[in-house]
Amino acid sequence: MGSSECHETHVLLVTLPLQGHINPMLKFAKHSSRSNLRFTLATTDQARDLFSAGATTTGNNPCSPVDLAYFSDGLPKDDPRAEPTLLESLRNVGGNNLSKIIGEKRFSCIISSPFTPWVPAVAAAHNIPCAILWIQACGAYSAYYRYYMKTDVFPDNLEDLNQTVKLPSLPLLEVRDLPSFILPSGGSHFNKLMAEFADCLRYVKWVLVNSFYELESEIIESMSNLKPIIPIGPLVSPFLLGANQLQSLDGENLDMWKADDHCMKWLDEQARSSVVYISFGSLLKSSANQVETIATALRNRGVSFLWVIRPMERAQAVDVLQEMVKEGQGVVIEWGQQERILSHAAISCFITHCGWNSTIETVAAGVPVVAYPSWTDQPIVARLLVDVFGIGVRMRNDAVDGELKVTEVERCIEAVTKGPAAADMRKRATELKQAARLAMAPGGSSAQNLDSFIRDITII
């Protein structure tokens, strides 16, 4: 097929202007790159101002397969964009504003984030086939689908977090393990959003997921007679899958904060498997108590650390942490290139909030975890990491006062680095790392699924 405009297949990617939503779309485009395939990533105008001046600007690279486009979310520029307000505004005006972008080019397929559930109806109105790129675990997808489609029995009162829930191919869950958007405490706007997601699936031909069959095989099989999911991941940078370690990351990420590369030089000076990496993602902000508690545990254990704390003022306000940094025990940064950090030989384990992007990256890097989830899909991902994948331990707040304790942090660091099960966790992490590489290699399970999807959209 020729490379001229008339022979290119154009695909529109649509997502919210959030770090953890945009980058899986970009990684999808990177792994789907073909000479006759062109992508446009559309998000709201807000993102134009959020991307830092020093970040990768994929759309400005003439060799990139991705163009950037923006549409209005319908709110004034100075609006704080509280989640209920933003979601309601997009529900009302998103379709019309996105249609202006659709009208500019002949798109063969639209791929939507699950958190823009109004997009599939827009695609149907334009007679364009639609896919969802599910950016969380298959286990979370199964829980959402079964709850909103009422295919399985859930407790009538989800305010009692101690109740149990048995879902196919998942460990026995407590209500507190379910994605928080289902729960009354999660907020009615999020509950409504996910109900709309379940409803929008009637317009969706493909549900692509950033996972791989070998990681969540039983869950994937359990959905085959409901709304099947197609694993096409892990959607990570090629070097994490065995490509040249020096390969540039340019064109694969859009970051809202400039990464601090000084930490990589510091890691080069550390012993193998000696550094605990800590990051709670792009949205969560740790409390002063959590920062002080984790820092004290690291000091007590004498463990070196690399810690992402945003904004930096939160780190600078904790005396014990500042003393440890001055003494050379660790480094604190506001943002870093996480894939490069996780793949560094000095990293021993990852204390993580269990966001799915971080999870799939640590799986691809072969690094065990201390799971410390907070909200949305993170509790169920923590259960997967510990009880299904077998590559970590769960860190919990105190049952009495709800605060994280120093002894709990110490227990978890010891368990995952030196405890009796640590060797098995690291072995299992290495096995999953190899499985991830094989899944994305030519002929692998995810590679075949991706090739099949591309054939579908290029012959429509």
BELHUZI-V267792 format. One record per backbone hydrogen bond with DSSP energy under -0.5 kcal/mol. NH is the residue of the N-H (numbers start at 1). CO is the residue of the C=O. If there is no record, write none. Layout:
# BELHUZI-V267792
nh:NH co:CO
nh:NH co:CO
This chain:
# BELHUZI-V267792
nh:7 co:4
nh:8 co:4
nh:8 co:5
nh:9 co:36
nh:10 co:8
nh:11 co:38
nh:12 co:109
nh:13 co:11
nh:13 co:40
nh:14 co:111
nh:15 co:42
nh:18 co:16
nh:21 co:18
nh:22 co:18
nh:23 co:19
nh:25 co:21
nh:26 co:22
nh:27 co:23
nh:28 co:24
nh:29 co:25
nh:30 co:26
nh:31 co:27
nh:32 co:28
nh:33 co:29
nh:33 co:30
nh:37 co:34
nh:38 co:9
nh:39 co:65
nh:40 co:11
nh:41 co:67
nh:42 co:13
nh:42 co:40
nh:43 co:69
nh:45 co:71
nh:47 co:44
nh:48 co:45
nh:49 co:45
nh:49 co:46
nh:50 co:46
nh:51 co:47
nh:52 co:255
nh:55 co:52
nh:58 co:56
nh:60 co:57
nh:61 co:58
nh:62 co:60
nh:64 co:61
nh:67 co:39
nh:69 co:41
nh:71 co:43
nh:79 co:76
nh:86 co:82
nh:87 co:83
nh:88 co:84
nh:89 co:85
nh:90 co:86
nh:91 co:87
nh:92 co:88
nh:93 co:89
nh:94 co:90
nh:97 co:93
nh:98 co:94
nh:99 co:95
nh:100 co:96
nh:100 co:97
nh:101 co:97
nh:101 co:98
nh:102 co:98
nh:103 co:99
nh:104 co:101
nh:105 co:102
nh:107 co:105
nh:108 co:10
nh:109 co:10
nh:110 co:129
nh:111 co:12
nh:112 co:110
nh:112 co:131
nh:113 co:14
nh:114 co:133
nh:116 co:113
nh:119 co:116
nh:122 co:118
nh:123 co:119
nh:124 co:120
nh:125 co:121
nh:126 co:122
nh:127 co:124
nh:128 co:123
nh:131 co:110
nh:132 co:206
nh:133 co:112
nh:134 co:132
nh:134 co:208
nh:135 co:133
nh:141 co:137
nh:142 co:138
nh:143 co:139
nh:144 co:140
nh:145 co:141
nh:146 co:142
nh:147 co:143
nh:148 co:144
nh:149 co:145
nh:151 co:146
nh:152 co:146
nh:158 co:156
nh:160 co:157
nh:161 co:159
nh:163 co:160
nh:165 co:173
nh:167 co:165
nh:170 co:167
nh:173 co:165
nh:175 co:163
nh:176 co:161
nh:177 co:174
nh:178 co:174
nh:178 co:175
nh:180 co:376
nh:182 co:179
nh:183 co:179
nh:183 co:180
nh:186 co:183
nh:187 co:184
nh:191 co:187
nh:192 co:188
nh:193 co:189
nh:194 co:190
nh:195 co:191
nh:196 co:192
nh:197 co:193
nh:198 co:194
nh:199 co:195
nh:200 co:196
nh:201 co:197
nh:201 co:198
nh:202 co:199
nh:203 co:200
nh:204 co:201
nh:205 co:130
nh:206 co:130
nh:208 co:132
nh:208 co:206
nh:209 co:230
nh:210 co:134
nh:211 co:209
nh:215 co:212
nh:216 co:212
nh:220 co:216
nh:221 co:217
nh:222 co:218
nh:223 co:219
nh:223 co:220
nh:224 co:221
nh:226 co:223
nh:228 co:226
nh:230 co:207
nh:231 co:229
nh:232 co:209
nh:233 co:211
nh:236 co:234
nh:240 co:237
nh:241 co:238
nh:242 co:239
nh:243 co:238
nh:247 co:244
nh:252 co:249
nh:260 co:335
nh:261 co:259
nh:263 co:260
nh:264 co:261
nh:265 co:261
nh:265 co:262
nh:266 co:262
nh:267 co:263
nh:268 co:264
nh:269 co:265
nh:269 co:266
nh:270 co:267
nh:273 co:345
nh:274 co:271
nh:274 co:346
nh:275 co:346
nh:276 co:304
nh:277 co:275
nh:277 co:349
nh:278 co:306
nh:279 co:351
nh:284 co:280
nh:291 co:287
nh:292 co:288
nh:293 co:289
nh:294 co:290
nh:295 co:291
nh:296 co:292
nh:297 co:293
nh:298 co:294
nh:299 co:295
nh:300 co:296
nh:301 co:297
nh:302 co:298
nh:302 co:299
nh:303 co:298
nh:304 co:274
nh:305 co:329
nh:306 co:276
nh:307 co:331
nh:308 co:278
nh:309 co:307
nh:309 co:333
nh:314 co:311
nh:315 co:312
nh:316 co:312
nh:317 co:313
nh:318 co:315
nh:319 co:317
nh:322 co:318
nh:323 co:319
nh:324 co:320
nh:325 co:321
nh:326 co:322
nh:327 co:323
nh:328 co:325
nh:329 co:324
nh:330 co:324
nh:331 co:305
nh:333 co:307
nh:338 co:336
nh:340 co:337
nh:341 co:337
nh:342 co:338
nh:343 co:339
nh:344 co:341
nh:347 co:344
nh:348 co:275
nh:349 co:275
nh:350 co:368
nh:351 co:277
nh:352 co:350
nh:352 co:370
nh:353 co:279
nh:359 co:355
nh:360 co:356
nh:361 co:357
nh:362 co:358
nh:363 co:359
nh:364 co:360
nh:365 co:361
nh:366 co:362
nh:366 co:363
nh:367 co:362
nh:369 co:391
nh:370 co:350
nh:371 co:369
nh:371 co:393
nh:372 co:352
nh:372 co:370
nh:374 co:353
nh:378 co:375
nh:381 co:377
nh:382 co:378
nh:383 co:379
nh:384 co:380
nh:385 co:381
nh:386 co:382
nh:387 co:383
nh:388 co:383
nh:388 co:384
nh:389 co:384
nh:390 co:384
nh:391 co:385
nh:393 co:369
nh:395 co:371
nh:396 co:394
nh:398 co:403
nh:402 co:398
nh:409 co:405
nh:410 co:406
nh:411 co:407
nh:412 co:408
nh:413 co:409
nh:414 co:410
nh:415 co:411
nh:416 co:412
nh:417 co:413
nh:418 co:414
nh:419 co:414
nh:422 co:419
nh:423 co:419
nh:425 co:421
nh:426 co:422
nh:427 co:423
nh:428 co:424
nh:429 co:425
nh:430 co:426
nh:431 co:427
nh:432 co:428
nh:433 co:429
nh:434 co:430
nh:435 co:431
nh:436 co:432
nh:437 co:433
nh:438 co:434
nh:439 co:435
nh:440 co:436
nh:441 co:437
nh:444 co:441
nh:446 co:439
nh:447 co:439
nh:448 co:444
nh:449 co:445
nh:450 co:446
nh:451 co:447
nh:452 co:448
nh:453 co:449
nh:454 co:450
nh:455 co:451
nh:456 co:452
nh:457 co:453
nh:458 co:454
nh:459 co:455
